[in-house]
Amino acid sequence: MGNVTKLMEAGLIPAGKALSQEDQDLVNSLTPDEVAALISVKSKLTPGFVQRNLSGSSTRGEASMGIVF
């Protein structure tokens, strides 16, 4: 299973989202440890935290999520 699929199943990439080839290549270049870390962080965030701090509208009206470390 590729990284894109893993992150879709974990809810980090919306299911059915059409990623550009460049974005797919970027996600697929992540190591297994990096993918696991992203999934781990996502699983620890409450829905309220995500709604208050990570969801929003981009200039195209799409929901976005960003985490700054």
trRosetta pair geometry for C-beta under 8 A, 3 or more apart (Angstrom, degrees):
i j d omega theta_ij theta_ji phi_ij phi_ji
1 5 4.9 -112 -174 85 94 132
1 6 5.8 113 128 -58 114 88
2 5 5.0 97 61 11 75 101
2 6 7.0 -137 103 -5 40 91
2 28 5.8 -33 -168 -108 109 103
3 6 5.5 -55 -144 37 35 113
3 7 6.1 27 160 -14 69 107
3 27 4.9 -172 108 147 119 86
3 28 5.0 176 33 -101 117 47
3 30 5.4 131 -140 53 156 107
3 35 5.3 -131 -132 -94 98 135
4 7 6.1 -62 -149 41 26 104
4 8 6.3 29 152 -21 64 108
4 13 6.5 -51 -160 54 68 163
4 19 6.5 -133 -131 24 129 148
4 24 5.7 -21 -65 -133 140 81
4 27 5.1 91 -76 105 75 142
4 28 6.5 -31 -26 -61 92 88
5 8 5.6 -54 -146 36 31 113
5 9 6.3 30 156 -18 66 106
6 9 5.9 -57 -149 37 28 109
6 10 6.3 19 154 -12 64 111
6 35 5.7 40 102 179 143 133
6 39 7.3 -72 154 -63 102 133
7 10 5.6 -57 -142 44 34 109
7 12 4.2 -71 -171 67 91 115
7 13 4.6 65 117 1 106 106
7 27 6.4 -100 13 -161 147 128
7 35 6.8 -111 -61 -145 93 96
7 38 6.8 -12 -111 108 105 138
7 39 7.4 -133 -107 -71 62 92
8 11 7.8 49 179 -65 29 21
8 12 7.5 -86 -68 56 24 70
8 13 4.8 -53 -80 75 66 99
8 14 7.4 -12 -131 102 82 18
8 15 5.3 100 -175 -98 105 60
8 17 7.3 -161 -107 28 106 100
10 38 7.6 113 103 112 153 93
10 39 4.5 -95 -136 -120 157 99
10 42 6.1 103 152 75 111 148
10 43 7.6 -75 -162 -55 105 94
11 42 6.6 171 78 162 97 140
12 38 5.9 40 -108 149 163 117
12 39 7.0 -100 -30 -89 131 63
12 42 5.5 -108 -77 -71 98 157
12 65 7.7 -126 -154 79 62 146
13 17 5.4 -123 167 44 90 138
13 19 7.2 -27 -160 -57 138 125
13 27 7.5 3 -56 -115 146 155
14 17 4.3 104 69 -49 87 115
14 63 7.8 109 -58 66 134 113
19 23 4.0 -122 -176 91 105 123
19 24 4.9 134 105 -56 122 80
19 27 7.1 -24 179 2 167 136
20 23 4.7 96 53 7 78 100
20 24 7.0 -141 94 -4 41 86
21 24 5.6 -53 -147 37 34 113
21 25 6.2 36 154 -21 66 105
22 25 5.8 -54 -149 35 29 111
22 26 6.4 32 152 -21 63 106
23 26 5.5 -52 -148 34 34 114
23 27 6.4 30 156 -15 67 105
24 27 5.9 -57 -147 40 30 107
24 28 6.0 21 158 -12 66 113
25 28 5.8 -61 -141 45 27 107
25 29 6.3 33 155 -29 63 106
26 29 5.8 -57 -152 27 27 113
26 30 7.8 43 147 -35 57 88
27 30 6.1 -35 -171 0 41 114
30 34 4.2 -125 -171 89 99 128
30 35 5.2 120 118 -54 126 84
30 38 7.7 -15 -173 -9 157 134
31 34 4.7 99 52 4 76 101
31 35 7.1 -142 93 -2 42 85
32 35 5.8 -54 -147 38 33 111
32 36 6.2 34 154 -19 66 108
33 36 5.6 -54 -145 39 31 113
33 37 6.3 35 154 -23 64 104
34 37 5.6 -51 -147 33 31 113
34 38 6.6 33 154 -19 63 102
35 38 5.9 -53 -152 33 32 111
35 39 6.5 27 153 -14 65 108
36 39 5.8 -58 -148 41 32 109
36 40 6.1 36 153 -24 66 108
37 40 5.5 -53 -144 36 30 114
37 41 6.4 30 158 -18 65 103
38 41 6.0 -55 -149 35 28 108
38 42 6.4 27 154 -18 63 108
39 42 5.7 -55 -147 37 31 112
39 43 6.3 30 156 -22 65 108
40 43 5.9 -58 -149 34 28 110
40 44 6.7 19 156 -16 62 109
41 44 6.0 -67 -155 36 31 107
41 45 6.8 31 153 -26 67 105
41 67 6.9 87 143 -165 143 175
42 45 6.1 -57 -153 25 34 110
45 49 4.9 -123 -170 83 88 129
45 50 5.4 99 135 -57 122 92
45 54 7.5 24 172 -4 155 147
46 49 4.6 99 56 3 80 102
46 50 7.1 -147 93 -4 44 85
47 50 5.6 -55 -149 38 34 113
47 51 6.2 34 155 -20 68 107
48 51 5.7 -55 -144 37 30 110
48 52 6.1 20 161 -12 66 111
49 52 6.1 -63 -143 42 26 104
49 53 5.7 -28 176 26 65 118
49 54 7.3 40 132 -1 73 109
50 53 6.9 -83 -128 55 15 80
50 54 4.8 -53 -150 49 59 119
50 55 6.0 62 149 -28 76 101
50 65 7.3 -21 -156 -122 96 117
51 54 7.8 0 -21 48 12 77
51 55 5.5 -23 -128 25 39 130
54 65 4.6 28 163 -141 107 81
54 66 6.5 -174 -145 44 80 47
54 67 6.8 -10 -112 -68 120 76
55 63 5.6 -28 -153 -158 89 106
55 64 7.4 139 -147 63 40 46
55 65 6.5 -16 -84 -86 54 80
56 63 7.1 125 61 -147 29 59
56 64 5.7 -35 66 52 80 92
57 61 5.7 -19 -159 -130 110 38
57 62 7.2 124 -149 58 61 28
57 63 7.0 -48 -93 -94 49 43
57 64 7.4 91 -162 8 9 96
58 61 7.0 -59 65 14 69 17
58 62 5.1 -11 35 57 113 80
58 63 7.8 53 -6 130 91 3
58 64 4.8 91 -52 -36 104 128
